[in-house]
Amino acid sequence: MNLRAGVADRDLAAPPAIPVPSATGVEARIVLAGPGARAIAFVLDFLIRGGLSIVWMLAAALLIFGNLDFDISRDNEVLWYLVGAMPATAIYFLHHMVLAPVMSGRPPGKRMIGLRVLTPEGVVPGVGALLTRNVFRLVDSLPVFYVVGLLFVMFGRRHARLGDLAAGTVLAVERAPFLEKLDAERGQPAKHRAWREAREHAAGLGRRRGSDVRDALRVVSDYRAAARELGAARGSRAPDAARTAEHLEAVYSDLHDVIHRPARRFWRVLLELFRTRVPTALGRMRVHLLAVTLLFVASAVTGYWLVLTYPDLIALFADPKLIATVERGELWTDGLLNVTPSAVLSVSILTNNIVVSLFAFCSGVVFGLGTFYLVGMNGVSLGAIFAFTGQHGLAGRLFDFVVAHGCVELSCICIAGAAGAFVGEALIRPGELTRAEAFRIAAGEGVRVLVAVTLLLLVCGFIEGFISPDPEVPRWARLTIGVGYFLFMISFLRGYVFGRSRLVAS
């Protein structure tokens, strides 16, 4: 593609690069992508995910309605939401989150123009780092059109956006395919055939499970040979030595990635995450969790007192429709299942809870102030609503609605807020580490906790959609579900569900 070659020429004209030490004594080099290449890759991914979402919705409309009129009625609303709207939304918003780990740091847009996410050590990051990088897209995209991320890329030393700083990654140019294409265009298709085959064999070794020891030894041999020839080419004064060194350097970087990439077993990593890493991260955040929980409780008490003392202040925390409903002696949750199907309600609530948790965490980059604001406002609003419903004799019914899911849901928001406060403290007090290093470590631990919180919120969404609004469920059953799930949450976050020893935990 001319687009790829064009991007390569622009980025390689005056390439910002970082050296990567290796066991052979010959440094590899990672050439970093500039703002232009990043922007093109983002636009391509945007068009791909947007196009796929539209195609999915059109196909679902033909399947469900038999036409493209989108004639949504009560009879087909749930089917449309679950088969059409929800998957299309997931395709759009989870594009980077899913494809970056699956495609080893090369989502379609980056792959098309030859970019790849790497660590500064020249290897593909783990799933945790790639997730961290994409979680912080939420901040990079603020306030609109990725202004924050663009400023970081334009003025940062390594053209790294905030997500890269949090994950400890860089965006590199994959030079070898570009140079091979240029050789072919110049009538030299066989000039570097041997090294192209070595690179392709190494890439195949990284993808295949059926590779044997001979395949691995061949890659190691190629790696050593590339190091020798690269060292010779760098010291040569031959006319084409610079081009040869550039190509060998690109191949050598690819081989370096395969040789040094650690072996990962998905299920073992997942088990280790929930058995050890999440409990350890939460242990380091225990002071922050206590502070955020106290803030939430104090805010709720404050909101309750304000509305109890000055009833008119409820207008600051609730919309006029909700106020009018409560003043008629009704809860806005009454008859909710008659208006919105449980499946639709459950997914909508789940999405909202996850978004709130993400914001509570990511806003910690503003030195923790954003986290404290979000947690405080949620606490004040909750207290105000309970005071207002209590004034109209509805607090007991509101408690019945909240208790089954609220114990864990509110806890998860506080936990996400604690992770955000942990990130904020790392920026304020990095200790003996650099600020960037402290931020990277705190962000990584915070994202591990967010993974656990998201799984817990999945069940909360189900409870809030199917059980909480159902008037047939008695209070004792709601209390049992709420308290039982809360105890499960504690066991889950402490790692006991996955076999962690209580002696080790203590």
Disulfide bonds with the S-S distance in Angstrom:
none
